[in-house]
Amino acid sequence: MASVAELKAAIEAALTQVTTAQVAVRGAAEALTEAQQSLAAALAGSGHDAVSAAQAALTQAAQELDDCLSATVQVVEQAQTYAATL
């Protein structure tokens, strides 16, 4: 069985990985926002179904990234709470 210090170190290492992932998710969200803006500007006034579908897909992707980020925040909170009890 691992010692308390080893457990805390492993939790801290995992949280570092989560933080790295959060940075990547934020970067992806920013890129999607820019893509949405570019697409909207390029296709302004188009009523084509494909344009609407593309915009809806980008909106959904952005929401899913936001959901992902929210989940990782919960991971950090729960892991820190657990580590504090050790």
N, C-alpha and C positions, 0 to 999 in steps of 0.2 A: 504494500500500500504506500502511496506517495505521501510525503510529509506535507504539512500545511504550507510551508514555504514553496515547495514544488508545485502544489496546486495553485497557489496565488500567482506564481510565475507563469504557469501554463495559461491561466485565465488572462493574465496581462498580455501574453503573446497573442492569444486569440483576439483580444480586444484591439490590439494593434492591427491585426489583419482586417478586422471589421472596419476600423477607421480608414484604412487604405481603400477598402471597397466603397465606403461612403464617399470618399473623394472621387472615385471613378464614376459612381452613380450621379453625383452632382454634375460632373463634367458631361456625362451623357445627357442629362436633363437640359443643361445649357445648350448643348449642340442641337437637341431636338427643338428647343424654343427658337433657336436661330433658323433651323430648317423650316419650322412652321411659318415664321415671318417671311422668309425668302419665297416659300411656296405661295403664300397669300399674296405677296406683292407681284409675283410673276403671273399668277393666274387670276388676278382680280377681275371680277365680272363674269368669269366663266361659270356657266351653270351645268357643266358636264358632270355626269354621275361619278366619273372616275376622279375628278377633282375633289368632290365632296367626300368620296370614300378615302382618298389619300389624306385629306385634312382630318377626318374622323380617326383614321388609324394613328396619325401623329398625336392627336389629343389623347387617345387611349394609351399609347406608349408612354407619353409623359405622365399620365396618371399612374400607370403601373410602376414607373420609376419612383414616383413620389411615395407610393405604397411600400415599395421596397425599402426606401430610406426610412420611413416610419418604423418598419419592422426592425431594422438594424438599430434604431434608437432604443427600442424596447429590449433588444438583445443586450446592449451595453448596460442599460439600467438593471436588468435582472442579473447579469453576470457580476456587476459591481455590488449589488445587494447580497448575492451569495458569498462573494469574496469577503465582504465585511463581516459575515457570520463565522468565518473560519478562525 
